[in-house]
Amino acid sequence: VALRVLAARLVLLRAEAALSSAAADTVNATSQLENAERSLARLLTLDPDALRGRALAPVLSDVVPPADRTAPLTVALARNAEVQRVRAQVAAAERTRAEARAAFLPRLQLAGRYTEYGSSLGAEAGEWQGGVQLGYPLFTGGARLAAVARAQAEVAAARADLAALELRTADAVDAALGAWQAAHAQVAALTAVLAQAQEVARVEQLALRQGAGVQSDYLQAEAEVFRARAALAQARYTEVGAHVELARVTGELSVPWLHENVESGQ
């Protein structure tokens, strides 16, 4: 009898520990949900608490991640907004350098005017005048050389920034694509795990009804089903998040893109 009481006590302690762990996970999940709601509201230019407590529709993605990174990387280097901005800075620095180099060329000026002449006798006459003036400064105190050197340094700095940004963009594409591929594979694996867990729970329930099973085994099987569902849901949202992140890095993320690639799970 004492052993049975002790065994029951151990089962109760395990259940209480599981409940405490679940309560802690609930607090953590609630905090993450509130932060996500505030972040989404800010992105939508709404009050940070405007979406608090609202039921957001679950989303799914049926798009298969590409196996090769070449296409996403090409699109990212061509359409990423940050890359385009830095490329514009490189082009502006190169134009500034060309302007600085132009200071070594002679300056050619064309002039033209119409002049009227008159006298006290009232004899007025007019004539057109035109001319060409060629100027070249012989000494500028090194100002031209300094301007060219400064412009060349700005070009080198802009090109270095562009090269570093392209490397970071390539790393971001690799990270997002790798996360998407891993999450997609995990979704497939966890789908099979959930099906297996449901079958085990069904068998345990059938055995319990026939008097050949143990209730604790059935409850354990049901718990495995819930854990598998939670893991599958997490993997699905990770897959959607990685897909969206890749679209952001490649510069494709937009409302039409979301309508085309992400669908409601309801």
Phi, psi and chi 1 to 4 in degrees:
 res  aa     phi    psi   chi1   chi2   chi3   chi4
   1 VAL       -  -42.9  175.9      -      -      -
   2 ALA   -61.5  -38.5      -      -      -      -
   3 LEU   -66.5  -37.4  -68.5  177.1      -      -
   4 ARG   -66.0  -41.1  -69.1 -179.1 -179.7  178.3
   5 VAL   -63.8  -40.8  171.8      -      -      -
   6 LEU   -65.5  -41.1  180.0   59.5      -      -
   7 ALA   -63.8  -42.2      -      -      -      -
   8 ALA   -63.9  -38.7      -      -      -      -
   9 ARG   -63.1  -40.0  178.8   61.6  177.8  169.0
  10 LEU   -65.4  -40.7  -71.1  175.7      -      -
  11 VAL   -61.7  -42.0  171.9      -      -      -
  12 LEU   -64.2  -42.0  178.1   61.8      -      -
  13 LEU   -64.4  -40.5  -70.2  175.8      -      -
  14 ARG   -62.7  -40.8  -68.1 -167.1 -175.5   98.7
  15 ALA   -64.9  -42.9      -      -      -      -
  16 GLU   -63.8  -39.6  -69.7  176.9  -11.9      -
  17 ALA   -64.6  -40.3      -      -      -      -
  18 ALA   -64.9  -39.4      -      -      -      -
  19 LEU   -65.1  -41.3  -71.4  174.9      -      -
  20 SER   -63.7  -41.8  -61.4      -      -      -
  21 SER   -64.2  -40.6  177.1      -      -      -
  22 ALA   -65.0  -38.5      -      -      -      -
  23 ALA   -63.9  -40.9      -      -      -      -
  24 ALA   -64.5  -41.9      -      -      -      -
  25 ASP   -63.6  -35.0  -68.3  -19.3      -      -
  26 THR   -65.5  -42.3  -59.8      -      -      -
  27 VAL   -62.6  -43.4  172.1      -      -      -
  28 ASN   -64.2  -43.9 -174.6   34.0      -      -
  29 ALA   -65.6  -38.7      -      -      -      -
  30 THR   -64.0  -41.3  -58.3      -      -      -
  31 SER   -64.1  -43.5  176.3      -      -      -
  32 GLN   -63.4  -38.9  -68.0  179.7   -3.6      -
  33 LEU   -63.9  -43.4  176.4   60.7      -      -
  34 GLU   -63.7  -41.2  -69.2  177.5   -6.9      -
  35 ASN   -64.3  -40.7  -67.7  -25.8      -      -
  36 ALA   -65.4  -39.3      -      -      -      -
  37 GLU   -64.1  -42.2  -71.4  172.8  -16.7      -
  38 ARG   -65.8  -42.1  -67.7 -168.9 -178.1   96.1
  39 SER   -63.2  -42.2  177.6      -      -      -
  40 LEU   -64.0  -40.2  178.2   59.8      -      -
  41 ALA   -63.2  -40.1      -      -      -      -
  42 ARG   -66.0  -39.6  -67.4 -171.5 -177.4   94.6
  43 LEU   -64.2  -29.6  -69.3  174.9      -      -
  44 LEU   -90.8    9.0  -63.9  174.9      -      -
  45 THR    56.1   41.3   65.0      -      -      -
  46 LEU  -111.3  172.3  -60.5  175.6      -      -
  47 ASP   -62.0  139.3 -177.1   78.9      -      -
  48 PRO   -55.2  -27.5  -27.1   34.9      -      -
  49 ASP  -101.4   12.3  -66.3  -32.8      -      -
  50 ALA   -67.3  -31.5      -      -      -      -
  51 LEU  -100.0    6.0  -60.3  178.8      -      -
  52 ARG   -66.6  127.1 -173.0  172.8 -177.2 -180.0
  53 GLY    83.2   -3.3      -      -      -      -
  54 ARG   -79.5  147.0  -68.1 -166.8  178.7 -176.3
  55 ALA   -84.2  107.1      -      -      -      -
  56 LEU   -87.3  140.6  -59.0  177.9      -      -
  57 ALA   -70.4  132.7      -      -      -      -
  58 PRO   -67.5  148.6   25.3  -33.1      -      -
  59 VAL  -121.4  152.3  -66.5      -      -      -
  60 LEU  -134.0  159.5  -62.4  174.1      -      -
  61 SER  -134.6  123.1  175.5      -      -      -
  62 ASP  -100.3    7.5  -67.0  -28.8      -      -
  63 VAL   -78.4  133.2 -178.6      -      -      -
  64 VAL   -85.9  130.5  178.1      -      -      -
  65 PRO   -65.6  143.6   22.6  -32.3      -      -
  66 PRO   -68.7  149.5   25.1  -33.4      -      -
  67 ALA   -82.4  -23.9      -      -      -      -
  68 ASP  -109.7  139.4 -171.2   10.5      -      -
  69 ARG   -86.4   -5.8   64.8 -173.4  -72.5  -88.9
  70 THR   -61.9  -49.1  -57.2      -      -      -
  71 ALA   -64.2  -49.8      -      -      -      -
  72 PRO   -60.7  -37.4  -22.7   33.4      -      -
  73 LEU   -66.8  -40.5 -179.9   58.1      -      -
  74 THR   -61.3  -44.0  -59.0      -      -      -
  75 VAL   -64.9  -40.6  174.2      -      -      -
  76 ALA   -63.7  -43.8      -      -      -      -
  77 LEU   -69.4  -21.5  -65.1  179.2      -      -
  78 ALA   -93.2  -29.4      -      -      -      -
  79 ARG  -120.2  -11.2  -60.4 -177.2   57.4  177.7
  80 ASN   -60.3  128.6 -177.1  -83.2      -      -
  81 ALA   -62.6  -39.9      -      -      -      -
  82 GLU   -67.5  -40.4 -172.0   67.0   13.9      -
  83 VAL   -63.7  -42.3  173.4      -      -      -
  84 GLN   -62.9  -38.4  -68.9  178.6  -15.7      -
  85 ARG   -63.9  -45.4 -178.1 -174.4   65.6   81.6
  86 VAL   -68.5  -34.7  177.1      -      -      -
  87 ARG   -64.2  -36.9  -77.8  178.5  177.4  168.1
  88 ALA   -64.9  -36.3      -      -      -      -
  89 GLN   -65.3  -38.6  -69.9 -179.4  -15.3      -
  90 VAL   -63.0  -44.9  172.0      -      -      -
  91 ALA   -62.7  -39.8      -      -      -      -
  92 ALA   -65.7  -40.1      -      -      -      -
  93 ALA   -65.5  -37.9      -      -      -      -
  94 GLU   -66.6  -36.7  -69.8  174.9  -14.5      -
  95 ARG   -68.1  -36.9  -73.1 -167.5  -68.8  -91.6
  96 THR   -64.4  -38.5  -59.0      -      -      -
  97 ARG   -65.1  -42.1 -178.2 -177.7   60.1 -179.4
  98 ALA   -62.0  -38.0      -      -      -      -
  99 GLU   -65.8  -40.2 -179.3 -178.8   -2.0      -
 100 ALA   -65.4  -39.3      -      -      -      -
 101 ARG   -67.3  -29.0  -72.2  175.4  174.3  175.3
 102 ALA   -66.2  -16.3      -      -      -      -
 103 ALA   -66.1  -18.2      -      -      -      -
 104 PHE   -83.5   -6.8  -74.2   93.3      -      -
 105 LEU   -90.4  150.8  -59.9  176.2      -      -
 106 PRO   -63.6  151.6  -18.4   29.6      -      -
 107 ARG  -100.7  123.5  176.6  174.5  -63.2 -179.9
 108 LEU  -109.6  125.4 -178.7   65.0      -      -
 109 GLN  -124.0  134.9  -66.5  179.0  -38.4      -
 110 LEU  -108.2  137.6  -59.6  177.6      -      -
 111 ALA  -134.6  146.1      -      -      -      -
 112 GLY  -154.2  146.1      -      -      -      -
 113 ARG  -160.2  163.4   64.6 -179.6  178.8  177.0
 114 TYR  -118.0  126.1  178.1   78.9      -      -
 115 THR  -121.2  136.0  -54.3      -      -      -
 116 GLU  -109.5  136.3  -70.4 -173.5  -10.2      -
 117 TYR  -115.2  144.7  -62.0   95.2      -      -
 118 GLY  -145.7  168.6      -      -      -      -
 119 SER  -140.4  174.1   66.4      -      -      -
 120 SER   -66.8  -19.1   59.7      -      -      -
 121 LEU   -85.2   -3.5  -61.5  177.9      -      -
 122 GLY    84.9   15.6      -      -      -      -
 123 ALA   -91.5   93.5      -      -      -      -
 124 GLU   -92.8  147.7  -68.1   85.1    6.3      -
 125 ALA  -148.2  145.8      -      -      -      -
 126 GLY  -127.2  154.0      -      -      -      -
 127 GLU  -151.9  150.4   66.9  176.3   17.1      -
 128 TRP   -88.5  140.4  -74.9   96.7      -      -
 129 GLN  -128.2  140.7  -63.5  177.5   -9.4      -
 130 GLY  -147.6  156.5      -      -      -      -
 131 GLY  -164.4  166.7      -      -      -      -
 132 VAL  -124.3  132.3  178.0      -      -      -
 133 GLN  -123.4  127.0 -178.5  177.4   -4.8      -
 134 LEU  -113.5  122.9 -176.5   65.6      -      -
 135 GLY  -128.4  145.2      -      -      -      -
 136 TYR  -150.4  118.1 -176.0   79.9      -      -
 137 PRO   -73.7  128.4   25.7  -32.9      -      -
 138 LEU   -83.2  -27.2  -63.2  178.2      -      -
 139 PHE  -144.1  124.5  179.7   73.7      -      -
 140 THR  -123.7    8.6   60.5      -      -      -
 141 GLY    69.3   25.1      -      -      -      -
 142 GLY    82.2    8.1      -      -      -      -
 143 ALA   -65.1  -40.1      -      -      -      -
 144 ARG   -66.8  -44.1  -70.3  177.9  -63.8 -176.5
 145 LEU   -62.7  -39.5  -69.9  174.1      -      -
 146 ALA   -66.2  -39.0      -      -      -      -
 147 ALA   -65.3  -40.6      -      -      -      -
 148 VAL   -66.5  -42.5  171.8      -      -      -
 149 ALA   -63.7  -40.6      -      -      -      -
 150 ARG   -65.2  -41.1 -178.4  171.6   59.3 -108.4
 151 ALA   -65.4  -40.0      -      -      -      -
 152 GLN   -65.0  -37.9  -71.2  177.3  -20.3      -
 153 ALA   -65.1  -38.6      -      -      -      -
 154 GLU   -66.2  -37.6  -68.8  175.8   -6.9      -
 155 VAL   -64.7  -45.3  170.1      -      -      -
 156 ALA   -62.5  -41.3      -      -      -      -
 157 ALA   -65.6  -42.2      -      -      -      -
 158 ALA   -64.6  -41.0      -      -      -      -
 159 ARG   -66.7  -36.6  -72.3  177.6  175.2  173.7
 160 ALA   -66.0  -40.5      -      -      -      -
 161 ASP   -62.3  -40.4  -69.6  -19.6      -      -
 162 LEU   -65.3  -43.8  177.3   59.4      -      -
 163 ALA   -62.6  -42.7      -      -      -      -
 164 ALA   -65.3  -39.9      -      -      -      -
 165 LEU   -66.7  -38.8  179.6   58.7      -      -
 166 GLU   -63.4  -37.1  -71.4  177.4  -16.8      -
 167 LEU   -65.9  -43.9  -72.0  175.9      -      -
 168 ARG   -64.3  -37.7  -68.6 -164.0  -59.9  -88.5
 169 THR   -65.1  -42.0  -58.1      -      -      -
 170 ALA   -62.8  -41.0      -      -      -      -
 171 ASP   -63.5  -40.8  -70.2  -20.4      -      -
 172 ALA   -65.1  -38.4      -      -      -      -
 173 VAL   -64.0  -45.3  168.3      -      -      -
 174 ASP   -61.1  -43.6  -70.3  -19.3      -      -
 175 ALA   -65.4  -46.3      -      -      -      -
 176 ALA   -66.6  -42.7      -      -      -      -
 177 LEU   -66.6  -41.9 -177.5   57.2      -      -
 178 GLY   -62.9  -41.8      -      -      -      -
 179 ALA   -64.5  -38.8      -      -      -      -
 180 TRP   -65.4  -46.3 -174.6   12.9      -      -
 181 GLN   -62.7  -42.1  -67.9  170.7  -18.7      -
 182 ALA   -65.6  -43.3      -      -      -      -
 183 ALA   -65.9  -37.8      -      -      -      -
 184 HIS   -63.2  -43.4 -175.5   75.5      -      -
 185 ALA   -66.4  -37.0      -      -      -      -
 186 GLN   -66.3  -37.6 -168.5  174.8   21.8      -
 187 VAL   -60.7  -44.8  166.1      -      -      -
 188 ALA   -62.3  -42.6      -      -      -      -
 189 ALA   -67.9  -43.6      -      -      -      -
 190 LEU   -70.9  -26.0  -70.9  174.3      -      -
 191 THR   -62.6  -42.4  -60.1      -      -      -
 192 ALA   -67.4  -38.8      -      -      -      -
 193 VAL   -62.4  -42.7  169.8      -      -      -
 194 LEU   -62.9  -42.1  176.9   58.5      -      -
 195 ALA   -62.0  -40.7      -      -      -      -
 196 GLN   -66.9  -41.6  -65.8  168.0   -1.3      -
 197 ALA   -64.9  -39.0      -      -      -      -
 198 GLN   -64.9  -37.7  -70.8  174.2  -25.8      -
 199 GLU   -67.7  -40.5  178.4   61.9   18.9      -
 200 VAL   -63.1  -42.4  170.2      -      -      -
 201 ALA   -63.8  -38.6      -      -      -      -
 202 ARG   -63.4  -42.9 -173.1 -171.0   68.3   81.6
 203 VAL   -66.4  -42.2  172.3      -      -      -
 204 GLU   -64.2  -39.2  -69.8  -71.0  -10.8      -
 205 GLN   -65.5  -40.4 -175.1 -178.4   34.5      -
 206 LEU   -64.8  -41.4 -179.0   60.5      -      -
 207 ALA   -65.4  -37.2      -      -      -      -
 208 LEU   -66.6  -38.5 -174.1   62.3      -      -
 209 ARG   -67.6  -31.9  -71.4  176.8  177.9  176.1
 210 GLN   -83.7   -2.4  -62.4  -62.8  -34.4      -
 211 GLY    81.8   11.3      -      -      -      -
 212 ALA  -106.8   -0.9      -      -      -      -
 213 GLY  -111.5  176.1      -      -      -      -
 214 VAL  -117.1  135.5 -179.1      -      -      -
 215 GLN   -63.2  -37.1 -173.9  173.6   15.4      -
 216 SER   -63.3  -34.9   60.0      -      -      -
 217 ASP   -67.1  -39.3  -66.2  -20.7      -      -
 218 TYR   -65.4  -43.5  168.0   67.1      -      -
 219 LEU   -63.5  -38.1  -66.3  176.7      -      -
 220 GLN   -64.0  -39.1 -178.9   66.0   28.5      -
 221 ALA   -66.5  -40.4      -      -      -      -
 222 GLU   -63.2  -39.5  -77.2  -69.5  -32.3      -
 223 ALA   -62.7  -38.2      -      -      -      -
 224 GLU   -64.4  -34.9  -69.8  -63.7  -27.9      -
 225 VAL   -63.9  -45.8  170.5      -      -      -
 226 PHE   -63.9  -39.9  -71.8  126.3      -      -
 227 ARG   -64.9  -40.5  -81.2 -167.6  -74.1  -93.2
 228 ALA   -64.9  -40.3      -      -      -      -
 229 ARG   -63.4  -43.3  -75.1  176.1  179.6  170.4
 230 ALA   -63.7  -42.9      -      -      -      -
 231 ALA   -65.2  -38.5      -      -      -      -
 232 LEU   -66.5  -42.1  178.8   58.3      -      -
 233 ALA   -62.0  -43.1      -      -      -      -
 234 GLN   -62.0  -42.7  179.8   64.6   37.4      -
 235 ALA   -65.1  -38.5      -      -      -      -
 236 ARG   -64.8  -43.9  -76.8  174.6  173.8  168.9
 237 TYR   -69.6  -32.7  -76.3  114.7      -      -
 238 THR   -64.1  -39.0  -59.2      -      -      -
 239 GLU   -64.0  -45.6 -179.9 -177.6   15.1      -
 240 VAL   -63.0  -43.8  173.3      -      -      -
 241 GLY   -62.3  -40.8      -      -      -      -
 242 ALA   -67.0  -38.8      -      -      -      -
 243 HIS   -62.6  -44.8 -170.5 -171.2      -      -
 244 VAL   -65.3  -39.8  172.3      -      -      -
 245 GLU   -63.3  -39.7  174.4   62.3   15.3      -
 246 LEU   -63.8  -40.6 -179.0   61.4      -      -
 247 ALA   -64.3  -36.0      -      -      -      -
 248 ARG   -65.7  -43.9 -174.9 -165.9   67.5   80.8
 249 VAL   -65.4  -39.5  173.5      -      -      -
 250 THR   -79.4   -6.3   57.4      -      -      -
 251 GLY    81.7   13.3      -      -      -      -
 252 GLU   -94.7  -10.3  -62.6  176.4  -63.0      -
 253 LEU   -67.7  123.3 -176.0   59.5      -      -
 254 SER  -160.9  171.4   62.1      -      -      -
 255 VAL   -62.8  -45.3  173.4      -      -      -
 256 PRO   -59.9  -36.6  -25.2   34.9      -      -
 257 TRP   -63.1  -41.2 -177.3   92.6      -      -
 258 LEU   -63.5  -41.9  -71.5  174.2      -      -
 259 HIS   -63.4  -31.0  -71.3  -47.5      -      -
 260 GLU   -83.9  -33.0 -178.5  179.5   -6.9      -
 261 ASN  -109.8  -17.8  -67.1  -87.9      -      -
 262 VAL  -124.5  132.2  179.6      -      -      -
 263 GLU  -125.5  157.5   61.5 -178.6   10.1      -
 264 SER   -69.7  140.9  174.3      -      -      -
 265 GLY   -88.6    0.3      -      -      -      -
 266 GLN   -79.8      -  -69.4 -177.9  -19.6      -
